Amino acid sequence: METLCLPADRESLALAADLLKAGRVVAFPTETVYGLGANALDDGAVRAIFAAKERPADNPLIVHVASPGQLPPLCHVTQEALKLMEAFWPGPLTLLLTKTERVPDVTTAGLPSVAVRCPSHPVANALLSACGLPIAAPSANRSGRPSPTTAAHVYEDMRGRIPLILDGGACSVGVESTVLDLTGKIPCVLRPGAVTAEEIARVAGQCSVASSVMRPLREGEAAPSPGMRHRHYAPKAKMTVLVGSDSRVIPDLIARYDAAKNAVILAHESALPLLGDRRAYSLGDTPEDGARLLFRRLREMDALGCEYILAQGWKAEGSALAVMNRMARAAAFDIITLE
């Protein structure tokens, strides 16, 4: 199959909409990461997403809509959900709601809930409006690989697997959306993203964070959200994340780098001058910088062929929780906290 990678203009958007209506799979940009989309109500089209990604079938998908008005046929919309949509949509917040029978089980991995969101990226919004369909779309990468934040990343993983990639430039957020479970008594963050638990609590009155955000799922534990059960975001190299003050982390990074073979350091921008001539790349200085740069850096490390990545993290709280969740899973939870 030939894979076209086209600038997201009027003609390519029309082509993408026609492909989606015909049951095909199309990659497109969102503000978080690039998505691999198909008609969420077409069983065969959704299965084509799983095939292109080589994604396990027990990993649910997020359904993207152009506006809240598309939701009533798909799920039961609560007053609490409406309040959160008014505050955060369009934007990087996914809501987990009880689904209707119209949504195929393949889209939700057989779960009674469906994850829905309205993206804010202009290309995603234009595509959803043009096709008039709810679009199921996980990240547009091969399963387990770092998520794509540029069209080139998508092409690297999806060439020959899908007919079209819409190029809308680099994603502004860089990590997937916050997934918020609204099916229980208290709103609960299952996957952290750019919308924090603290921001949600200010609107909803309360918000908890699932304990599984910073640990692997236990055997037999359910995975109601994408990005929880399987190996995710992983580079080819072994990765260790170090967290703490610069005065503790930098000497440890240097010692581990010097003792290793073919190692690379991912560090805060302010720490780079302290690392001498060692191979080191910036994650920026803020957690938001880290979120925007992480997946790009992990793909660059794959291209370098390094065998060991030493990464400087942040304390897993507030806006840093999202990037630390991705770093933890990329490192198979090999995290060292230096007090």
C-alpha positions in Angstrom: 0.0 0.0 0.0 1.2 3.5 -0.9 1.1 5.9 2.0 0.6 9.6 1.1 1.8 12.3 3.5 0.1 15.5 2.5 -0.1 19.0 4.0 -3.4 19.5 5.7 -5.2 21.7 3.1 -8.7 21.7 1.7 -8.0 19.0 -0.9 -6.3 16.6 1.5 -8.9 17.1 4.2 -11.6 16.2 1.6 -9.6 13.1 0.6 -9.2 12.1 4.3 -13.0 12.6 4.9 -13.8 10.4 1.9 -11.4 7.7 3.1 -12.9 7.7 6.6 -16.5 7.4 5.1 -15.3 4.4 3.1 -14.0 2.6 6.2 -10.4 3.4 5.7 -7.8 4.5 8.3 -6.2 8.0 8.2 -3.6 9.6 10.5 -4.1 13.2 11.5 -2.7 15.7 14.0 -4.2 16.7 17.4 -2.9 19.1 19.9 -1.6 16.1 22.0 -0.1 13.6 19.5 -1.0 12.3 16.0 -4.0 10.0 15.9 -4.7 7.0 13.8 -8.4 7.4 13.0 -11.3 5.4 11.6 -15.1 5.4 11.9 -15.7 4.5 15.5 -19.1 2.9 14.6 -17.7 0.7 11.9 -16.5 -2.6 13.3 -14.2 -3.4 10.4 -12.7 0.0 10.2 -11.8 -0.1 13.9 -10.3 -3.5 13.5 -8.1 -2.0 10.7 -6.7 0.4 13.3 -5.6 -2.5 15.6 -4.1 -4.2 12.6 -2.1 -1.2 11.5 -0.8 -0.6 15.0 -0.4 -4.3 15.9 -2.3 -3.2 19.0 -3.7 -5.8 21.5 -7.5 -6.0 21.2 -8.0 -5.5 25.0 -6.7 -1.9 24.7 -9.7 0.5 24.4 -9.7 3.4 21.9 -10.7 7.1 22.4 -13.6 8.4 20.3 -13.1 11.9 18.9 -16.1 14.1 18.1 -16.5 17.6 16.6 -18.7 18.8 19.4 -20.7 17.6 22.4 -23.7 17.4 20.2 -22.4 14.2 18.7 -22.3 12.4 22.0 -26.0 11.4 22.9 -26.1 8.5 20.4 -22.7 7.2 21.8 -22.9 7.5 25.5 -24.9 8.7 28.5 -23.9 12.3 29.1 -24.2 13.5 32.8 -24.5 17.0 34.1 -21.0 16.6 35.6 -19.7 15.7 32.2 -21.4 18.7 30.6 -19.8 21.0 33.2 -16.3 19.6 32.4 -16.9 19.9 28.7 -17.8 23.5 29.0 -14.6 24.1 31.0 -12.1 22.1 29.0 -13.5 21.3 25.5 -12.2 21.5 22.9 -9.0 20.4 24.5 -6.8 17.5 25.9 -9.4 16.0 28.2 -11.0 12.6 27.6 -14.1 11.6 29.5 -15.0 8.0 30.3 -18.8 7.6 30.2 -21.2 4.7 30.0 -21.6 3.8 26.4 -24.7 3.0 24.3 -25.2 -0.2 22.3 -24.4 1.8 19.1 -20.7 1.8 19.9 -19.1 -1.5 18.9 -17.4 -3.6 21.6 -14.2 -3.6 19.5 -13.9 0.2 20.0 -14.2 -0.1 23.8 -12.3 -3.4 24.2 -15.6 -4.9 25.5 -15.9 -2.4 28.3 -19.3 -0.9 29.3 -17.8 2.6 29.1 -16.5 4.7 26.1 -13.7 7.3 26.2 -14.7 10.5 24.3 -13.0 13.8 23.6 -13.2 16.9 21.4 -9.7 17.9 20.2 -8.7 21.6 19.8 -6.3 21.2 16.9 -7.7 23.0 13.8 -6.9 20.1 11.5 -8.5 17.5 13.7 -11.6 19.7 14.2 -11.8 20.4 10.4 -11.6 16.7 9.6 -14.2 15.7 12.2 -16.6 18.3 10.8 -15.9 17.3 7.2 -16.6 13.6 7.7 -19.4 14.0 10.2 -18.4 10.8 11.9 -17.2 10.0 15.4 -13.6 8.9 14.9 -11.9 6.3 17.0 -8.2 7.3 17.2 -5.3 6.0 19.3 -1.8 7.4 18.8 -0.5 6.9 15.3 2.5 4.7 16.1 3.3 1.0 16.1 2.1 -0.4 19.4 4.7 0.1 22.2 6.7 2.7 20.3 7.1 6.3 21.4 4.0 8.3 20.4 4.3 10.4 17.2 4.3 14.2 17.5 5.1 15.0 13.9 3.9 13.6 10.6 7.4 12.2 9.9 7.1 10.1 13.1 3.9 8.7 11.8 5.4 7.9 8.4 8.3 6.1 10.1 5.8 3.7 11.7 2.9 3.6 9.3 4.4 3.7 5.8 2.7 1.0 3.8 0.1 0.3 6.4 -2.4 3.2 5.9 -3.3 5.3 2.8 -3.0 8.9 4.1 -1.2 11.0 6.7 -2.3 14.6 7.2 0.6 16.8 8.1 -0.4 19.6 10.4 3.0 20.3 11.9 4.4 19.4 15.4 1.9 18.8 18.2 1.8 21.5 20.8 1.2 19.4 24.0 3.3 16.3 23.1 1.7 13.7 25.4 -1.8 12.1 25.1 -4.9 13.6 26.7 -5.9 13.3 30.3 -8.4 10.4 30.7 -11.0 11.1 33.4 -13.3 8.3 34.6 -16.8 9.7 35.3 -18.5 6.3 35.8 -17.8 6.2 39.6 -18.8 8.4 42.5 -15.7 10.6 42.3 -14.0 11.7 39.0 -10.8 9.8 38.7 -7.8 10.4 36.5 -6.7 7.1 34.9 -4.1 8.7 32.6 -2.6 12.1 33.4 -2.3 14.7 30.6 -2.2 18.5 30.1 -5.4 19.0 32.1 -4.4 18.3 35.7 -6.3 16.7 38.6 -6.1 20.0 40.4 -7.8 21.9 37.5 -10.5 19.2 37.2 -11.2 19.5 41.0 -11.7 23.2 40.7 -14.6 22.5 38.2 -16.0 19.2 39.5 -15.4 19.9 43.2 -13.2 16.8 43.7 -10.9 14.6 41.7 -8.8 11.6 42.6 -5.8 10.0 40.7 -5.7 6.3 40.1 -2.8 4.6 42.0 -1.9 2.7 38.7 -0.7 6.0 37.2 2.8 5.5 38.6 3.0 1.7 38.8 2.4 -1.3 36.5 -1.0 -2.9 36.5 -1.3 -6.0 38.8 -2.1 -9.4 37.3 -5.8 -9.5 36.5 -6.3 -5.8 37.1 -8.6 -4.1 34.6 -7.4 -1.5 32.2 -10.3 0.9 31.5 -8.0 3.5 29.8 -5.5 3.4 26.9 -1.9 3.4 28.0 -2.3 1.3 31.1 -1.9 -2.4 30.5 0.8 -2.9 27.8 4.4 -1.7 27.3 4.1 1.9 26.1 6.1 4.7 24.8 9.3 2.6 25.0 12.6 3.3 23.2 14.7 0.4 22.1 17.4 1.2 24.7 17.1 0.4 28.4 16.1 3.6 30.3 16.5 4.8 33.8 14.8 7.9 35.2 16.4 9.9 38.1 14.4 12.4 40.2 15.7 14.8 42.8 17.6 18.1 43.2 20.3 18.9 40.6 22.9 18.6 43.3 22.0 14.9 43.8 20.9 13.9 40.3 23.7 15.4 38.2 26.6 13.6 39.9 24.6 10.4 39.7 23.9 10.9 36.0 27.6 11.5 35.4 28.7 8.5 37.3 26.2 6.2 35.6 27.0 7.6 32.2 30.8 7.2 32.7 30.3 3.6 33.9 28.1 2.6 31.0 28.7 1.8 27.3 26.9 3.7 24.5 24.9 5.8 26.9 23.0 9.0 26.4 21.6 11.6 28.9 18.3 13.4 28.6 18.5 16.3 31.1 16.9 19.6 32.0 18.2 22.5 29.8 19.8 24.2 32.8 21.8 21.0 33.7 23.4 20.6 30.3 26.4 22.8 31.0 27.2 20.7 34.1 27.5 17.5 31.9 30.7 18.4 30.1 31.2 16.8 26.7 29.0 13.8 27.4 26.2 13.0 24.9 23.3 14.9 26.4 20.1 16.3 25.0 17.6 18.8 26.5 14.2 18.0 27.9 13.6 21.7 28.5 13.4 23.1 32.0 9.7 22.7 32.8 7.4 19.7 32.9 5.5 21.2 29.9 8.8 21.4 28.0 9.5 17.7 28.9 6.1 16.6 27.7 6.5 18.4 24.4 10.0 17.0 23.8 10.0 13.5 25.4 8.7 11.4 22.5 10.7 13.2 20.0 13.9 12.6 22.0 13.1 8.9 22.5 12.8 8.5 18.7 16.0 10.4 18.2 17.7 8.0 20.7 16.4 5.0 18.7 18.0 6.6 15.5 21.3 7.0 17.4 21.4 3.4 18.3 22.2 4.1 22.0 21.9 1.2 24.4 21.2 3.1 27.7 19.2 6.3 28.3 19.7 8.2 31.6 16.8 10.7 32.0 16.4 13.5 34.5 12.7 13.6 35.6 10.5 15.8 37.8 8.6 15.1 41.0 5.4 13.3 39.9 2.8 15.8 40.9 0.7 18.6 39.3 1.6 19.4 35.7 4.7 17.0 36.0 2.5 13.9 36.5 1.8 13.5 32.8 5.4 13.5 31.6 6.5 11.4 34.6 3.8 8.8 33.8 5.2 8.5 30.2 8.8 8.5 31.4 8.0 5.8 33.9 6.4 3.5 31.4 9.1 4.1 28.8 11.6 3.1 31.5 9.6 0.0 32.6 9.3 1.9 36.0 13.0 2.0 36.5 12.9 5.2 38.6 15.4 6.3 41.2 14.5 9.0 43.6 17.4 10.8 45.2 16.5 12.7 48.3 
